[in-house]
Amino acid sequence: IKPIALIKQSKGLTCTGAAYSLNSNNIRGDLVMKPIRTIIPAAMILLCAQTNAGDGFTPDQAFQSMLNLEGSWTGEAQVVAAGQDRSDASVSKTSVSFKNIGNSTVMQTFAAGTPAEMVSMYHQNGKDELIHTHYCAIGNQPSMAFVTTNESGVIDFKFTEGTNMDVNSDAHAHHSMMKVIDENTYESRTENWSGGKLVSIRFTTMRRDP
């Protein structure tokens, strides 16, 4: 396996959080019954199973997939203002890292070692609930819950509540999605809200560092 952004002009900070889904075509080839001796990584098996099934992750499958993201990632980001065409937005370099904590929590770190450093934490509450809390550099902590989609590889989070913020006025990361393309690539989309409405969307395409 979507890693999110939010701009608060008064602070000069970009608030990133987790992920998204781009429109993609599901391409299927003819199936040929031949023995296959290739050893396939666990992450690829899970992703292929989802693609063949034609439906999305369960909360538990989404979390197991996120555990496979551990490591450092580098890619490109675009912050697109509401109403702006994405083709007009500038592209910048970005990096994130994922760390598994006891295989029960995934920690995602943005802009490590800079004043804008921030963290997103992902954990389960039983097998049927996956929670994402984003600890933003602007000082608030929006929480989101996983929602199932019909799109293979997509991990989608919708806003539920937040601390140190008023959802109707304060800037915050509101909705984040990531889509796992393969074991070394994922894409993300994060909605940033302020004044109770969408103000920008941050898109990323990330690749695992060698």
Secondary structure as a PSIPRED ss2 file (coil, helix, strand):
# PSIPRED VFORMAT (PSIPRED V4.0)

   1 I C   1.000  0.000  0.000
   2 K C   1.000  0.000  0.000
   3 P C   1.000  0.000  0.000
   4 I C   1.000  0.000  0.000
   5 A C   1.000  0.000  0.000
   6 L C   1.000  0.000  0.000
   7 I E   0.000  0.000  1.000
   8 K E   0.000  0.000  1.000
   9 Q C   1.000  0.000  0.000
  10 S C   1.000  0.000  0.000
  11 K C   1.000  0.000  0.000
  12 G C   1.000  0.000  0.000
  13 L E   0.000  0.000  1.000
  14 T E   0.000  0.000  1.000
  15 C C   1.000  0.000  0.000
  16 T C   1.000  0.000  0.000
  17 G C   1.000  0.000  0.000
  18 A C   1.000  0.000  0.000
  19 A C   1.000  0.000  0.000
  20 Y C   1.000  0.000  0.000
  21 S C   1.000  0.000  0.000
  22 L C   1.000  0.000  0.000
  23 N C   1.000  0.000  0.000
  24 S C   1.000  0.000  0.000
  25 N C   1.000  0.000  0.000
  26 N C   1.000  0.000  0.000
  27 I C   1.000  0.000  0.000
  28 R C   1.000  0.000  0.000
  29 G C   1.000  0.000  0.000
  30 D C   1.000  0.000  0.000
  31 L C   1.000  0.000  0.000
  32 V C   1.000  0.000  0.000
  33 M C   1.000  0.000  0.000
  34 K C   1.000  0.000  0.000
  35 P C   1.000  0.000  0.000
  36 I C   1.000  0.000  0.000
  37 R C   1.000  0.000  0.000
  38 T C   1.000  0.000  0.000
  39 I C   1.000  0.000  0.000
  40 I C   1.000  0.000  0.000
  41 P C   1.000  0.000  0.000
  42 A H   0.000  1.000  0.000
  43 A H   0.000  1.000  0.000
  44 M H   0.000  1.000  0.000
  45 I H   0.000  1.000  0.000
  46 L H   0.000  1.000  0.000
  47 L H   0.000  1.000  0.000
  48 C H   0.000  1.000  0.000
  49 A H   0.000  1.000  0.000
  50 Q H   0.000  1.000  0.000
  51 T H   0.000  1.000  0.000
  52 N H   0.000  1.000  0.000
  53 A H   0.000  1.000  0.000
  54 G C   1.000  0.000  0.000
  55 D C   1.000  0.000  0.000
  56 G C   1.000  0.000  0.000
  57 F C   1.000  0.000  0.000
  58 T C   1.000  0.000  0.000
  59 P H   0.000  1.000  0.000
  60 D H   0.000  1.000  0.000
  61 Q H   0.000  1.000  0.000
  62 A H   0.000  1.000  0.000
  63 F H   0.000  1.000  0.000
  64 Q H   0.000  1.000  0.000
  65 S H   0.000  1.000  0.000
  66 M H   0.000  1.000  0.000
  67 L H   0.000  1.000  0.000
  68 N C   1.000  0.000  0.000
  69 L C   1.000  0.000  0.000
  70 E C   1.000  0.000  0.000
  71 G E   0.000  0.000  1.000
  72 S E   0.000  0.000  1.000
  73 W E   0.000  0.000  1.000
  74 T E   0.000  0.000  1.000
  75 G E   0.000  0.000  1.000
  76 E E   0.000  0.000  1.000
  77 A E   0.000  0.000  1.000
  78 Q E   0.000  0.000  1.000
  79 V E   0.000  0.000  1.000
  80 V E   0.000  0.000  1.000
  81 A E   0.000  0.000  1.000
  82 A C   1.000  0.000  0.000
  83 G C   1.000  0.000  0.000
  84 Q C   1.000  0.000  0.000
  85 D C   1.000  0.000  0.000
  86 R H   0.000  1.000  0.000
  87 S H   0.000  1.000  0.000
  88 D H   0.000  1.000  0.000
  89 A C   1.000  0.000  0.000
  90 S C   1.000  0.000  0.000
  91 V C   1.000  0.000  0.000
  92 S E   0.000  0.000  1.000
  93 K E   0.000  0.000  1.000
  94 T E   0.000  0.000  1.000
  95 S E   0.000  0.000  1.000
  96 V E   0.000  0.000  1.000
  97 S E   0.000  0.000  1.000
  98 F E   0.000  0.000  1.000
  99 K E   0.000  0.000  1.000
 100 N E   0.000  0.000  1.000
 101 I E   0.000  0.000  1.000
 102 G C   1.000  0.000  0.000
 103 N C   1.000  0.000  0.000
 104 S C   1.000  0.000  0.000
 105 T E   0.000  0.000  1.000
 106 V E   0.000  0.000  1.000
 107 M E   0.000  0.000  1.000
 108 Q E   0.000  0.000  1.000
 109 T E   0.000  0.000  1.000
 110 F E   0.000  0.000  1.000
 111 A C   1.000  0.000  0.000
 112 A C   1.000  0.000  0.000
 113 G C   1.000  0.000  0.000
 114 T C   1.000  0.000  0.000
 115 P C   1.000  0.000  0.000
 116 A C   1.000  0.000  0.000
 117 E C   1.000  0.000  0.000
 118 M E   0.000  0.000  1.000
 119 V E   0.000  0.000  1.000
 120 S E   0.000  0.000  1.000
 121 M E   0.000  0.000  1.000
 122 Y E   0.000  0.000  1.000
 123 H E   0.000  0.000  1.000
 124 Q E   0.000  0.000  1.000
 125 N C   1.000  0.000  0.000
 126 G C   1.000  0.000  0.000
 127 K C   1.000  0.000  0.000
 128 D C   1.000  0.000  0.000
 129 E C   1.000  0.000  0.000
 130 L E   0.000  0.000  1.000
 131 I E   0.000  0.000  1.000
 132 H E   0.000  0.000  1.000
 133 T E   0.000  0.000  1.000
 134 H E   0.000  0.000  1.000
 135 Y E   0.000  0.000  1.000
 136 C C   1.000  0.000  0.000
 137 A C   1.000  0.000  0.000
 138 I C   1.000  0.000  0.000
 139 G C   1.000  0.000  0.000
 140 N C   1.000  0.000  0.000
 141 Q E   0.000  0.000  1.000
 142 P E   0.000  0.000  1.000
 143 S E   0.000  0.000  1.000
 144 M E   0.000  0.000  1.000
 145 A E   0.000  0.000  1.000
 146 F E   0.000  0.000  1.000
 147 V E   0.000  0.000  1.000
 148 T C   1.000  0.000  0.000
 149 T C   1.000  0.000  0.000
 150 N C   1.000  0.000  0.000
 151 E C   1.000  0.000  0.000
 152 S C   1.000  0.000  0.000
 153 G C   1.000  0.000  0.000
 154 V E   0.000  0.000  1.000
 155 I E   0.000  0.000  1.000
 156 D E   0.000  0.000  1.000
 157 F E   0.000  0.000  1.000
 158 K E   0.000  0.000  1.000
 159 F E   0.000  0.000  1.000
 160 T E   0.000  0.000  1.000
 161 E E   0.000  0.000  1.000
 162 G E   0.000  0.000  1.000
 163 T E   0.000  0.000  1.000
 164 N C   1.000  0.000  0.000
 165 M C   1.000  0.000  0.000
 166 D C   1.000  0.000  0.000
 167 V C   1.000  0.000  0.000
 168 N C   1.000  0.000  0.000
 169 S C   1.000  0.000  0.000
 170 D C   1.000  0.000  0.000
 171 A C   1.000  0.000  0.000
 172 H E   0.000  0.000  1.000
 173 A E   0.000  0.000  1.000
 174 H E   0.000  0.000  1.000
 175 H E   0.000  0.000  1.000
 176 S E   0.000  0.000  1.000
 177 M E   0.000  0.000  1.000
 178 M E   0.000  0.000  1.000
 179 K E   0.000  0.000  1.000
 180 V E   0.000  0.000  1.000
 181 I E   0.000  0.000  1.000
 182 D E   0.000  0.000  1.000
 183 E C   1.000  0.000  0.000
 184 N C   1.000  0.000  0.000
 185 T E   0.000  0.000  1.000
 186 Y E   0.000  0.000  1.000
 187 E E   0.000  0.000  1.000
 188 S E   0.000  0.000  1.000
 189 R E   0.000  0.000  1.000
 190 T E   0.000  0.000  1.000
 191 E E   0.000  0.000  1.000
 192 N E   0.000  0.000  1.000
 193 W E   0.000  0.000  1.000
 194 S E   0.000  0.000  1.000
 195 G C   1.000  0.000  0.000
 196 G C   1.000  0.000  0.000
 197 K E   0.000  0.000  1.000
 198 L E   0.000  0.000  1.000
 199 V E   0.000  0.000  1.000
 200 S E   0.000  0.000  1.000
 201 I E   0.000  0.000  1.000
 202 R E   0.000  0.000  1.000
 203 F E   0.000  0.000  1.000
 204 T E   0.000  0.000  1.000
 205 T E   0.000  0.000  1.000
 206 M E   0.000  0.000  1.000
 207 R E   0.000  0.000  1.000
 208 R E   0.000  0.000  1.000
 209 D C   1.000  0.000  0.000
 210 P C   1.000  0.000  0.000
